[in-house]
C-alpha cells in the first residue's frame, strides 16, 4: 500500500496496490488523486445517501472461482433516482463493477481494445455492435456522481451513459465523459452467486421502516409488500404521491383519485404459473398486487382508458396484468436486445409479431407502490405487435424503453387466482391479440369437408367404373339412295325398346366413316302409351387436311345430346337425317341413361359439406377485418392513421 496525507485535511490516505488512483478521504470526503509525485485534491463529495444497500466497502466474495473485494463505491443520481455502483478488485487483477437495478444486480467488466460508439449518437431502442454482439439501447441519460467512498479507478463528476441489452442476457453500459467513451459488458447475477457471506450483509433498514408505514398526509396504513423495491407510493386513501428515500416517505404531490376501485385489490395475493412460460415446473409462485394504474390514449378526440396491475414475487420479480374492456393480458419484462424491432413487425424467440398500433399513452391515476419514479401525467409512446394470443409491447420515452411479452388470459382465471368475490365484467369487442375464434373452426370444418369430399369422390368414381349406366337401345341406319335430306323417305324407325327408369337420356349419333362432311339427325322418342314425343338434334361433323405441311383436324364423328327426365315405358325411335345430297352417309344411334343423372345427389352432398366451412371462413374474415379496422398509428399526439381500415362498401 502507498500512504500519504490528504491534501485537504492532512489525514492519512492509504492506496491498495492495483485498486485505482482515486481514494475518498474517510475524514473530509475529499477526492484524492494519486499522481506520480504527490497526492492531489479533485474536490469534495457530499455525504452518502442512505440507499439501504446490503453491501459495504471491504466485503469479499467469489465469482467463477476467483475471489474479489469491494474496493470502492460510487453513488450516482439522475432525475429519476439515486443508485450505487460498487467497484470490485479481483485477485487475478481484473476489475469489475456491481450495480443494483430495480432489485436486480448487474456485474460488468470493462471492455478494452474496442471502438465504443459515442453516447451522444445513441437513441433509445437504437442498436450498436461490440465484438460481434448487437446491443439495443434501453436507457440513455445523464448521471451525476453525488458521493463516493473507498478506492476507485477514476472519478467523473458528470457523464452521459447508455444501458443496453443483447442476446442471451448480456448487458452493456457505455459511459461517456470528457469525450471519452468506456464500454462495460456483463450480465445479471444474484448476491448468492457472488459468494458473499450472508452474515456480513447488512440488513436492509427500509424493510423494517416501511413495512408498516403510514401516509404522511392522511396517516392511512400503507403496509408495503415490497419495501426494498419501492421508489414511489401512491396512497389509496387520499391520493398522495410519496417518494421513498432513506427508509422514509416524503410527500410529492396530490393525485386525482381513480374513478373506480381496482378490480384486483392492492395487497391481494394469488398463485399462478407465469402464462408466458410454455413449460412451467414446480409449484406456482405467489404473486402480490402492488400497484394499480389507469392509463389512456386519445384517438381523434375520444379517450380510450385501460388499467394495469403491478404484480410482484420475491423470486420471479415483477409482472403486469393489463385490463381493457374485459380482456386481460399478462405481461413479462424482456430484454430489448432479444427483440428485433421494425415499424411493422417484431421478432422474438423465432416468432414474428405484426405491428398493430402505436399511440401516445398517459398515466392518469396511480395507487400502491411502484419500483420506478412514476408521476401523474407521465407520457410515453406505446407500441403493440401481435401474434395471437401473444404480443410484444413497447413503452418508450425520450430516455428509456421497456419491452414486455404479453399473453392473453381469461378473466375467470384472474378472478380464481386472486379469489375475487366480485364478478369481473365480460369481455366486450375484440382485443388486439385475441385469437380468432372462427379460424380454428374453419380449419377443422375444411379438413372434415376435404376428407369426406374425397371419400364421396372416390365413391362416385367407383360406381362409375362399375358401369352403372344402362344402354336401352343401339342400332345403325342407312340412308336410301335418292332420298331427299329431311324427307319422309329418309326417316328410319327403331323397334320398340323399354326405358326402365325415369331418368334423363343421353342420345349419341355417330356418322360412320364421316370425313370432311357433316350429318344432322333429328331424333324423336315416341312413348307408345302416351304418344308423347321427346326430340333432340345432333349434328356430328369432322374435317381434316394438311396446311403448310402440317396435319390438322377438327370436330368429331360423334355427338351426344341429353334430354330432360324421361318417364319409364316403351319407346320407338324415329330419325330424320339431313345431309349433303351428294355425300350421304350411314349413321348409328345409341340411347342410354345419362351418366350425369346420378351426380345430382353427390353434388348436393358436396354443397352441404362446404356450407359450414364456408360460413366459418366468412366469420373469421369478418373478425379479422373488424379487428384491424381499429389498428391505429399516431405520428404525434392527436394525429391518427388507420392503415388497415376498410369502408363498408369495400370488397
C-alpha positions as CSV (number, residue, x, y, z in Angstrom):
1,X,0.0,0.0,0.0
2,X,1.0,3.6,-0.5
3,X,0.3,6.0,2.3
4,X,0.1,9.8,2.0
5,X,-1.6,12.8,3.6
6,X,-4.9,14.1,2.4
7,X,-4.3,17.4,0.6
8,X,-7.3,18.9,2.4
9,X,-7.3,17.7,6.0
10,X,-3.8,16.1,6.2
11,X,-5.3,12.8,7.4
12,X,-3.5,9.6,6.3
13,X,-4.7,8.2,3.0
14,X,-3.9,4.6,2.0
15,X,-3.9,3.2,-1.5
16,X,-4.2,-0.5,-2.1
17,X,-2.0,-1.7,-5.0
18,X,-3.8,-2.1,-8.3
19,X,-7.1,-0.8,-6.9
20,X,-7.1,2.5,-8.7
21,X,-5.7,6.0,-8.4
22,X,-8.7,7.6,-6.7
23,X,-9.3,7.5,-2.9
24,X,-12.0,9.2,-1.0
25,X,-10.7,10.6,2.3
26,X,-12.6,9.0,5.2
27,X,-12.4,12.1,7.3
28,X,-13.3,15.0,5.0
29,X,-14.7,13.3,1.8
30,X,-12.1,14.8,-0.4
31,X,-11.5,13.0,-3.7
32,X,-7.8,12.3,-3.7
33,X,-5.9,11.6,-6.9
34,X,-2.6,9.7,-6.7
35,X,-0.2,11.4,-9.1
36,X,3.3,10.3,-10.0
37,X,4.8,12.7,-7.5
38,X,2.2,13.6,-4.9
39,X,-1.5,13.3,-3.9
40,X,-3.8,15.9,-5.5
41,X,-7.3,17.1,-4.5
42,X,-10.1,16.8,-7.0
43,X,-12.7,18.4,-4.8
44,X,-15.1,17.0,-2.3
45,X,-18.2,14.8,-2.4
46,X,-21.3,15.0,-0.3
47,X,-22.3,12.7,2.4
48,X,-23.5,9.3,1.2
49,X,-27.3,9.0,0.8
50,X,-28.8,6.0,2.6
51,X,-29.8,3.7,-0.2
52,X,-30.4,0.8,2.1
53,X,-27.9,-1.4,0.2
54,X,-26.8,-4.6,2.0
55,X,-23.3,-4.2,0.7
56,X,-20.3,-2.2,2.1
57,X,-16.7,-1.5,1.1
58,X,-14.4,-4.2,2.2
59,X,-16.7,-7.2,1.7
60,X,-15.2,-10.2,0.0
61,X,-16.9,-12.6,-2.4
62,X,-16.1,-15.0,-5.2
63,X,-17.2,-15.1,-8.8
64,X,-16.5,-18.0,-11.2
65,X,-14.0,-19.3,-8.7
66,X,-12.0,-16.1,-8.4
67,X,-12.0,-14.1,-5.1
68,X,-12.7,-10.4,-5.1
69,X,-13.0,-7.5,-2.7
70,X,-15.3,-4.5,-2.8
71,X,-12.7,-1.7,-3.0
72,X,-14.9,1.3,-3.6
73,X,-18.4,2.7,-4.0
74,X,-19.8,5.4,-6.3
75,X,-23.2,6.9,-5.6
76,X,-24.9,8.4,-8.7
77,X,-28.1,10.1,-9.4
78,X,-30.3,11.4,-12.2
79,X,-33.8,12.9,-12.3
80,X,-35.4,9.5,-11.6
81,X,-33.4,8.5,-8.5
82,X,-30.1,7.6,-6.8
83,X,-28.2,4.3,-7.0
84,X,-24.9,2.7,-6.0
85,X,-22.2,1.2,-8.2
86,X,-19.6,-1.0,-6.4
87,X,-16.0,-1.3,-7.6
88,X,-14.7,-4.9,-7.4
89,X,-11.0,-5.8,-7.3
90,X,-10.3,-9.4,-8.2
91,X,-7.2,-11.4,-7.1
92,X,-6.4,-12.1,-10.8
93,X,-6.1,-8.3,-11.2
94,X,-9.3,-7.9,-13.1
95,X,-11.7,-5.0,-12.3
96,X,-15.4,-5.1,-12.2
97,X,-18.5,-3.1,-11.3
98,X,-21.6,-4.3,-9.4
99,X,-24.8,-2.2,-9.8
100,X,-28.3,-2.6,-8.5
101,X,-31.2,-2.0,-10.9
102,X,-34.8,-2.3,-9.8
103,X,-34.0,-5.2,-7.4
104,X,-31.6,-6.9,-9.8
105,X,-27.8,-6.9,-9.7
106,X,-25.6,-6.4,-12.8
107,X,-22.0,-7.5,-12.8
108,X,-20.0,-5.7,-15.5
109,X,-16.4,-5.8,-16.7
110,X,-14.6,-3.1,-18.7
111,X,-14.2,-3.9,-22.4
112,X,-10.8,-2.9,-23.7
113,X,-9.4,-2.5,-27.2
114,X,-12.8,-1.8,-28.8
115,X,-14.0,1.3,-30.6
116,X,-17.1,2.1,-28.4
117,X,-19.7,4.4,-30.1
118,X,-20.3,7.8,-28.6
119,X,-23.3,8.0,-26.2
120,X,-24.3,11.3,-27.8
121,X,-25.0,9.5,-31.0
122,X,-27.2,6.8,-29.4
123,X,-31.0,6.8,-29.3
124,X,-33.4,4.8,-27.2
125,X,-34.0,1.4,-29.0
126,X,-31.1,2.2,-31.3
127,X,-28.6,-0.6,-31.9
128,X,-24.8,-0.8,-31.9
129,X,-22.3,-3.6,-32.2
130,X,-19.3,-4.6,-29.9
131,X,-17.2,-7.6,-30.7
132,X,-19.8,-9.2,-33.0
133,X,-22.6,-8.8,-30.4
134,X,-25.5,-6.5,-31.1
135,X,-26.9,-4.4,-28.3
136,X,-30.2,-2.4,-28.1
137,X,-30.4,0.8,-26.1
138,X,-32.9,0.6,-23.3
139,X,-31.9,3.8,-21.5
140,X,-30.0,6.9,-22.4
141,X,-29.5,9.5,-19.7
142,X,-27.0,11.7,-17.8
143,X,-25.7,10.9,-14.3
144,X,-24.0,12.9,-11.6
145,X,-21.7,11.5,-9.1
146,X,-23.1,12.8,-5.8
147,X,-20.8,10.8,-3.4
148,X,-18.3,8.0,-3.2
149,X,-16.1,6.1,-0.7
150,X,-13.1,3.8,-0.8
151,X,-10.7,3.4,-3.7
152,X,-11.7,3.9,-7.4
153,X,-10.0,3.6,-10.8
154,X,-11.4,7.0,-11.9
155,X,-13.7,9.8,-10.9
156,X,-16.1,11.8,-13.1
157,X,-18.5,14.4,-11.7
158,X,-21.0,14.0,-14.5
159,X,-21.2,11.7,-17.5
160,X,-23.7,10.5,-20.1
161,X,-24.5,6.9,-20.2
162,X,-26.4,4.2,-22.1
163,X,-27.7,1.0,-20.8
164,X,-28.3,-1.7,-23.4
165,X,-29.1,-5.4,-23.6
166,X,-28.0,-8.0,-26.0
167,X,-28.9,-11.7,-26.7
168,X,-28.9,-14.4,-24.0
169,X,-29.0,-12.0,-21.1
170,X,-25.9,-10.0,-22.0
171,X,-25.9,-6.4,-20.6
172,X,-23.8,-3.4,-21.7
173,X,-23.2,0.1,-20.3
174,X,-21.5,2.9,-22.2
175,X,-20.1,5.8,-20.1
176,X,-19.0,9.0,-21.8
177,X,-17.1,11.8,-20.1
178,X,-14.8,14.4,-21.5
179,X,-15.2,13.0,-25.0
180,X,-14.0,9.5,-23.9
181,X,-16.4,6.5,-24.1
182,X,-15.9,3.4,-22.0
183,X,-17.7,0.2,-22.5
184,X,-18.6,-2.3,-19.8
185,X,-20.2,-5.7,-20.6
186,X,-21.7,-8.3,-18.2
187,X,-24.9,-10.0,-17.1
188,X,-27.4,-10.1,-14.3
189,X,-26.3,-12.0,-11.2
190,X,-27.5,-12.7,-7.6
191,X,-25.8,-11.9,-4.4
192,X,-25.8,-15.6,-3.6
193,X,-23.9,-16.3,-6.9
194,X,-21.3,-13.8,-5.9
195,X,-20.4,-15.8,-2.8
196,X,-20.9,-13.1,-0.1
197,X,-21.1,-14.4,3.4
198,X,-24.8,-13.8,4.4
199,X,-23.8,-12.9,7.9
200,X,-21.8,-9.9,6.6
201,X,-24.6,-8.5,4.5
202,X,-26.2,-5.6,6.4
203,X,-29.9,-5.8,6.9
204,X,-32.0,-3.5,4.8
205,X,-33.4,-0.8,7.1
206,X,-36.1,0.1,4.6
207,X,-37.8,-3.2,5.2
208,X,-38.5,-2.5,8.9
209,X,-39.2,1.1,8.4
210,X,-41.6,0.9,5.6
211,X,-43.4,-2.4,6.1
212,X,-45.9,-0.7,8.4
213,X,-45.5,2.9,7.1
214,X,-48.3,5.4,7.1
215,X,-49.2,8.1,4.6
216,X,-47.7,11.5,5.5
217,X,-50.9,13.3,4.5
218,X,-53.8,11.2,5.9
219,X,-51.9,8.8,8.2
220,X,-53.5,5.9,6.5
221,X,-51.8,2.5,6.9
222,X,-49.9,1.6,3.7
223,X,-48.4,-1.9,4.6
224,X,-45.8,-2.0,1.8
225,X,-45.4,-5.5,0.4
226,X,-42.1,-5.0,-1.4
227,X,-40.4,-2.1,0.6
228,X,-36.9,-3.0,-0.8
229,X,-38.0,-2.3,-4.3
230,X,-40.5,0.6,-3.8
231,X,-39.5,4.0,-5.1
232,X,-42.9,5.7,-5.3
233,X,-46.0,5.0,-3.2
234,X,-49.5,6.3,-4.0
235,X,-51.8,6.4,-1.1
236,X,-55.1,4.6,-2.0
237,X,-57.0,6.6,0.7
238,X,-56.2,10.2,-0.1
239,X,-54.3,10.0,-3.4
240,X,-51.0,11.4,-2.1
241,X,-47.9,10.5,-4.1
242,X,-45.0,9.8,-1.8
243,X,-41.3,9.3,-2.6
244,X,-39.3,6.6,-0.8
245,X,-36.0,7.9,0.4
246,X,-33.7,6.8,3.2
247,X,-36.3,4.4,4.6
248,X,-38.9,7.2,4.9
249,X,-41.8,8.5,2.9
250,X,-41.7,12.1,1.6
251,X,-44.7,13.9,0.1
252,X,-44.5,14.9,-3.6
253,X,-48.0,15.8,-4.8
254,X,-51.7,15.0,-4.6
255,X,-53.1,12.8,-7.3
256,X,-56.6,12.7,-8.5
257,X,-58.3,9.6,-7.1
258,X,-59.1,6.8,-9.5
259,X,-62.7,6.9,-10.8
260,X,-63.3,3.3,-9.6
261,X,-61.8,0.8,-7.2
262,X,-59.2,-1.6,-8.7
263,X,-60.6,-4.9,-9.9
264,X,-57.7,-6.6,-8.1
265,X,-57.4,-5.1,-4.6
266,X,-54.0,-3.8,-3.6
267,X,-52.2,-6.4,-1.5
268,X,-54.2,-9.3,-2.9
269,X,-52.2,-12.5,-3.5
270,X,-52.6,-15.5,-5.8
271,X,-50.7,-18.4,-7.0
272,X,-50.2,-18.8,-10.8
273,X,-47.6,-20.2,-13.2
274,X,-46.4,-17.4,-15.5
275,X,-48.6,-17.8,-18.6
276,X,-45.7,-16.8,-20.8
277,X,-43.8,-19.8,-19.7
278,X,-44.5,-22.7,-22.1
279,X,-43.2,-25.3,-19.8
280,X,-43.7,-24.3,-16.1
281,X,-42.2,-26.5,-13.5
282,X,-42.8,-27.0,-9.8
283,X,-45.3,-25.3,-7.6
284,X,-46.8,-22.0,-9.0
285,X,-45.3,-18.8,-7.4
286,X,-47.4,-16.5,-5.3
287,X,-47.9,-13.0,-6.8
288,X,-48.8,-9.9,-4.8
289,X,-50.6,-7.0,-6.3
290,X,-48.5,-3.9,-5.5
291,X,-49.9,-1.1,-7.6
292,X,-52.9,-0.1,-9.8
293,X,-52.6,2.4,-12.7
294,X,-55.1,3.9,-15.1
295,X,-53.6,4.9,-18.4
296,X,-55.3,6.2,-21.6
297,X,-54.7,7.4,-25.1
298,X,-56.6,10.0,-27.1
299,X,-57.6,8.9,-30.7
300,X,-59.4,11.6,-32.7
301,X,-60.9,13.3,-29.6
302,X,-62.0,10.1,-27.9
303,X,-60.3,8.9,-24.7
304,X,-59.6,5.1,-24.5
305,X,-58.6,4.1,-21.0
306,X,-57.2,0.8,-19.6
307,X,-55.9,-0.3,-16.2
308,X,-52.7,-2.0,-15.3
309,X,-51.8,-4.0,-12.2
310,X,-48.2,-4.4,-11.0
311,X,-47.6,-7.9,-9.6
312,X,-44.5,-9.0,-7.6
313,X,-42.9,-12.2,-6.4
314,X,-39.7,-12.2,-4.4
315,X,-38.0,-14.8,-6.7
316,X,-39.6,-14.1,-10.0
317,X,-39.6,-10.3,-9.8
318,X,-42.2,-8.0,-11.4
319,X,-45.1,-8.8,-13.8
320,X,-48.0,-6.8,-15.1
321,X,-51.7,-7.6,-15.7
322,X,-53.4,-5.3,-18.2
323,X,-57.1,-5.0,-18.4
324,X,-59.2,-3.4,-21.2
325,X,-62.9,-3.9,-21.9
326,X,-62.9,-7.2,-20.1
327,X,-59.9,-8.5,-21.8
328,X,-56.8,-9.5,-19.7
329,X,-53.2,-9.7,-20.8
330,X,-50.3,-11.0,-18.7
331,X,-47.0,-9.1,-19.3
332,X,-43.5,-10.2,-18.6
333,X,-40.5,-7.8,-19.0
334,X,-38.0,-9.0,-21.7
335,X,-34.6,-7.6,-22.8
336,X,-34.8,-5.3,-25.8
337,X,-31.6,-6.9,-27.1
338,X,-33.5,-10.1,-27.7
339,X,-36.2,-8.5,-29.8
340,X,-35.8,-7.4,-33.4
341,X,-38.0,-4.3,-33.9
342,X,-39.1,-2.5,-37.0
343,X,-42.0,-0.3,-37.8
344,X,-44.3,-3.0,-39.0
345,X,-43.1,-6.1,-37.2
346,X,-41.1,-7.5,-34.2
347,X,-39.3,-10.8,-33.9
348,X,-38.8,-12.6,-30.6
349,X,-37.9,-16.3,-29.9
350,X,-38.3,-17.3,-33.6
351,X,-41.8,-15.8,-33.7
352,X,-42.8,-12.8,-35.9
353,X,-45.3,-10.3,-34.4
354,X,-47.2,-7.9,-36.7
355,X,-47.3,-4.3,-35.8
356,X,-50.9,-3.4,-34.7
357,X,-50.8,0.0,-33.1
358,X,-48.7,3.0,-31.9
359,X,-50.3,5.6,-29.5
360,X,-49.3,8.2,-27.0
361,X,-50.2,6.8,-23.6
362,X,-50.7,9.0,-20.5
363,X,-50.7,7.8,-16.9
364,X,-53.9,9.2,-15.4
365,X,-54.1,7.6,-12.0
366,X,-51.8,5.5,-9.7
367,X,-52.2,3.8,-6.4
368,X,-49.9,1.5,-4.5
369,X,-46.2,1.0,-4.6
370,X,-44.1,1.2,-7.7
371,X,-40.4,0.3,-8.5
372,X,-39.9,3.4,-10.7
373,X,-40.4,7.1,-10.3
374,X,-43.9,7.3,-11.5
375,X,-45.7,10.6,-11.9
376,X,-49.2,11.6,-12.9
377,X,-49.4,12.9,-16.5
378,X,-46.4,10.8,-17.5
379,X,-46.5,10.3,-21.3
380,X,-44.9,7.5,-23.3
381,X,-45.2,6.1,-26.8
382,X,-46.9,2.7,-26.6
383,X,-46.5,0.2,-29.4
384,X,-48.0,-3.2,-29.8
385,X,-47.1,-6.1,-32.0
386,X,-49.3,-9.1,-32.1
387,X,-49.2,-12.8,-32.9
388,X,-52.4,-14.0,-31.1
389,X,-52.6,-14.9,-28.3
390,X,-49.2,-13.3,-27.7
391,X,-48.0,-9.7,-28.1
392,X,-44.8,-7.6,-27.8
393,X,-45.5,-4.3,-26.0
394,X,-43.1,-1.4,-26.1
395,X,-43.3,1.7,-23.7
396,X,-40.9,4.4,-24.8
397,X,-39.9,7.8,-23.6
398,X,-37.1,10.1,-24.7
399,X,-34.8,8.5,-22.2
400,X,-36.0,4.9,-21.6
401,X,-37.8,2.0,-23.2
402,X,-39.5,-1.0,-21.6
403,X,-40.4,-4.2,-23.5
404,X,-42.8,-6.9,-22.3
405,X,-44.0,-10.2,-23.7
406,X,-47.8,-10.5,-23.3
407,X,-50.2,-13.4,-23.5
408,X,-54.0,-13.1,-23.2
409,X,-55.7,-15.0,-20.3
410,X,-59.3,-15.4,-19.3
411,X,-60.9,-13.2,-16.8
412,X,-62.2,-16.3,-14.9
413,X,-58.5,-17.3,-14.4
414,X,-57.8,-13.8,-12.9
415,X,-60.8,-14.0,-10.6
416,X,-59.9,-17.5,-9.5
417,X,-56.2,-16.7,-8.9
418,X,-56.8,-13.7,-6.7
419,X,-60.0,-15.0,-5.1
420,X,-62.1,-12.1,-6.3
421,X,-65.6,-12.1,-4.9
422,X,-66.9,-9.5,-7.3
423,X,-67.6,-10.9,-10.7
424,X,-65.5,-9.4,-13.5
425,X,-67.2,-7.8,-16.4
426,X,-67.4,-10.0,-19.5
427,X,-65.2,-9.2,-22.5
428,X,-66.5,-6.6,-25.0
429,X,-65.3,-6.1,-28.5
430,X,-62.1,-7.6,-30.0
431,X,-58.7,-7.3,-28.3
432,X,-55.7,-6.8,-30.5
433,X,-54.0,-10.1,-29.5
434,X,-57.3,-12.0,-29.2
435,X,-57.3,-15.4,-31.0
436,X,-59.8,-15.5,-33.9
437,X,-62.4,-18.0,-32.6
438,X,-63.6,-18.9,-36.1
439,X,-60.2,-19.6,-37.7
440,X,-59.8,-22.9,-35.9
441,X,-63.4,-23.9,-36.5
442,X,-63.0,-23.0,-40.2
443,X,-59.8,-25.1,-40.5
444,X,-61.4,-28.1,-38.7
445,X,-64.5,-27.7,-40.9
446,X,-62.5,-27.6,-44.1
447,X,-60.5,-30.6,-43.0
448,X,-63.7,-32.5,-42.3
449,X,-65.2,-31.4,-45.7
450,X,-62.0,-32.3,-47.5
451,X,-61.8,-35.8,-46.0
452,X,-65.5,-36.6,-46.7
453,X,-65.4,-34.9,-50.1
454,X,-62.5,-37.1,-51.1
455,X,-64.5,-40.2,-49.9
456,X,-67.5,-39.1,-51.8
457,X,-65.5,-38.5,-55.0
458,X,-63.9,-42.0,-54.7
459,X,-67.4,-43.5,-54.4
460,X,-68.6,-41.7,-57.5
461,X,-65.6,-42.8,-59.4
462,X,-66.0,-46.4,-58.1
463,X,-69.7,-46.6,-59.1
464,X,-69.0,-45.1,-62.5
465,X,-66.2,-47.6,-63.1
466,X,-68.6,-50.4,-62.2
467,X,-70.8,-49.5,-65.2
468,X,-73.9,-48.3,-63.6
469,X,-75.0,-46.5,-66.9
470,X,-77.5,-48.7,-68.8
471,X,-77.9,-48.7,-72.6
472,X,-81.6,-49.0,-73.7
473,X,-81.1,-49.3,-77.4
474,X,-78.4,-49.1,-80.1
475,X,-78.6,-49.5,-83.8
476,X,-77.4,-48.4,-87.3
477,X,-79.3,-46.8,-90.2
478,X,-78.6,-46.4,-93.9
479,X,-80.0,-43.5,-95.9
480,X,-81.8,-44.8,-99.1
481,X,-80.2,-43.6,-102.3
482,X,-82.2,-40.8,-103.9
483,X,-84.0,-39.8,-100.7
484,X,-84.0,-36.1,-100.2
485,X,-82.5,-34.8,-96.9
486,X,-85.0,-34.4,-94.1
487,X,-87.7,-36.1,-96.2
488,X,-90.1,-38.7,-95.0
489,X,-88.3,-41.2,-97.3
490,X,-85.1,-40.6,-95.3
491,X,-86.7,-41.3,-92.0
492,X,-86.0,-44.6,-90.1
493,X,-87.6,-46.2,-87.1
494,X,-86.2,-48.5,-84.4
495,X,-88.0,-51.4,-82.9
496,X,-89.8,-50.7,-79.6
497,X,-87.5,-50.7,-76.6
498,X,-88.0,-50.2,-72.9
499,X,-86.8,-47.3,-70.7
500,X,-86.7,-49.0,-67.3
501,X,-86.2,-45.9,-65.1
502,X,-87.4,-42.3,-65.1
503,X,-84.1,-40.7,-65.9
504,X,-82.6,-38.3,-68.4
505,X,-81.4,-40.0,-71.5
506,X,-78.2,-39.5,-73.5
507,X,-78.6,-39.9,-77.2
508,X,-75.4,-40.4,-79.3
509,X,-75.3,-40.0,-83.1
510,X,-72.2,-41.3,-84.9
511,X,-71.6,-40.8,-88.6
512,X,-69.9,-43.9,-89.9
513,X,-66.9,-43.0,-92.0
514,X,-67.7,-39.3,-91.7
515,X,-64.8,-37.4,-93.3
516,X,-64.8,-33.7,-94.3
517,X,-68.5,-33.8,-94.0
518,X,-71.4,-33.2,-91.7
519,X,-74.6,-35.0,-90.7
520,X,-77.6,-33.7,-88.9
521,X,-80.1,-36.0,-87.3
522,X,-83.4,-35.1,-85.7
523,X,-84.4,-37.8,-83.2
524,X,-87.8,-38.3,-81.8
525,X,-88.5,-40.6,-78.9
526,X,-92.2,-41.6,-79.1
527,X,-93.9,-43.0,-76.0
528,X,-96.1,-45.9,-77.3
529,X,-98.5,-45.5,-74.4
530,X,-99.0,-41.7,-74.3
531,X,-97.7,-40.7,-77.7
532,X,-95.6,-38.1,-76.0
533,X,-92.7,-37.1,-78.2
534,X,-89.3,-36.1,-76.9
535,X,-87.0,-34.5,-79.6
536,X,-83.3,-33.9,-79.7
537,X,-81.0,-32.8,-82.6
538,X,-77.4,-33.9,-83.1
539,X,-75.0,-32.8,-85.8
540,X,-71.6,-34.5,-85.8
541,X,-69.0,-33.1,-88.2
542,X,-65.4,-34.0,-88.9
543,X,-62.9,-32.2,-91.1
544,X,-59.2,-32.7,-91.6
545,X,-56.4,-31.8,-94.0
546,X,-52.9,-30.5,-94.4
547,X,-51.8,-26.9,-94.4
548,X,-48.2,-25.9,-95.0
549,X,-47.1,-29.5,-94.4
550,X,-48.9,-29.8,-91.1
551,X,-51.9,-32.2,-90.5
552,X,-54.9,-30.7,-88.8
553,X,-58.4,-31.9,-87.8
554,X,-61.5,-30.5,-86.1
555,X,-64.8,-31.8,-85.0
556,X,-65.9,-35.3,-84.2
557,X,-67.7,-38.2,-85.9
558,X,-70.0,-38.4,-82.9
559,X,-72.2,-36.0,-80.9
560,X,-74.3,-36.7,-77.8
561,X,-77.3,-34.8,-76.6
562,X,-79.1,-35.1,-73.3
563,X,-82.9,-35.0,-72.6
564,X,-84.8,-34.0,-69.5
565,X,-86.1,-36.7,-67.3
566,X,-88.0,-39.3,-69.5
567,X,-90.7,-41.4,-67.9
568,X,-90.1,-45.1,-68.0
569,X,-92.1,-47.0,-70.6
570,X,-91.9,-48.4,-74.2
571,X,-90.5,-46.1,-76.8
572,X,-89.9,-46.1,-80.6
573,X,-87.0,-44.1,-82.0
574,X,-87.6,-42.0,-85.2
575,X,-84.7,-40.4,-87.0
576,X,-84.8,-37.8,-89.7
577,X,-81.3,-37.2,-91.2
578,X,-80.1,-34.1,-93.0
579,X,-77.0,-34.2,-95.2
580,X,-75.5,-33.0,-98.4
581,X,-77.4,-34.9,-101.2
582,X,-74.2,-35.8,-103.0
583,X,-72.5,-37.1,-99.8
584,X,-75.0,-39.1,-97.8
585,X,-73.6,-41.5,-95.2
586,X,-74.7,-44.2,-92.8
587,X,-75.1,-43.5,-89.1
588,X,-75.8,-45.2,-85.8
589,X,-77.8,-44.1,-82.7
590,X,-77.4,-45.1,-79.1
591,X,-79.9,-44.4,-76.3
592,X,-78.6,-44.8,-72.8
593,X,-79.3,-43.4,-69.3
594,X,-77.4,-40.1,-68.9
595,X,-74.2,-40.5,-66.9
596,X,-74.9,-37.2,-65.2
597,X,-78.2,-38.5,-63.9
598,X,-76.5,-40.0,-60.8
599,X,-74.5,-36.8,-60.0
600,X,-77.3,-34.8,-58.5
601,X,-77.1,-36.4,-55.1
602,X,-73.3,-36.3,-54.9
603,X,-73.3,-32.6,-55.9
604,X,-75.9,-31.9,-53.3
605,X,-73.7,-33.6,-50.7
606,X,-70.7,-31.7,-51.8
607,X,-72.7,-28.5,-51.4
608,X,-73.7,-29.5,-47.9
609,X,-70.1,-30.3,-47.0
610,X,-68.8,-26.8,-47.9
611,X,-71.6,-24.8,-46.3
612,X,-70.2,-25.0,-42.7
613,X,-66.5,-24.3,-43.5
614,X,-67.6,-21.5,-45.8
615,X,-69.6,-20.0,-43.0
616,X,-66.8,-20.2,-40.5
617,X,-64.3,-18.8,-43.1
618,X,-66.6,-15.8,-43.7
619,X,-66.9,-15.2,-40.0
620,X,-63.2,-15.5,-39.5
621,X,-62.6,-12.9,-42.2
622,X,-65.1,-10.6,-40.7
623,X,-63.5,-11.0,-37.3
624,X,-60.0,-10.0,-38.7
625,X,-61.4,-7.2,-40.7
626,X,-63.2,-5.7,-37.6
627,X,-60.0,-6.1,-35.5
628,X,-57.7,-4.5,-38.0
629,X,-60.1,-1.7,-38.7
630,X,-59.2,-0.4,-35.2
631,X,-55.5,-0.6,-35.7
632,X,-54.1,3.0,-35.2
633,X,-50.7,4.6,-35.6
634,X,-50.0,8.1,-34.2
635,X,-47.1,10.0,-35.5
636,X,-47.7,12.7,-32.9
637,X,-50.4,13.3,-30.2
638,X,-53.8,13.8,-31.9
639,X,-52.6,12.7,-35.4
640,X,-54.0,9.2,-36.1
641,X,-53.8,7.0,-39.1
642,X,-55.8,3.8,-39.7
643,X,-53.8,2.0,-42.3
644,X,-55.9,-1.2,-42.4
645,X,-59.4,0.3,-42.1
646,X,-61.9,-0.5,-44.8
647,X,-65.1,1.3,-45.7
648,X,-68.4,-0.6,-45.6
649,X,-68.5,-0.6,-49.4
650,X,-65.0,-2.0,-49.8
651,X,-64.7,-5.5,-51.0
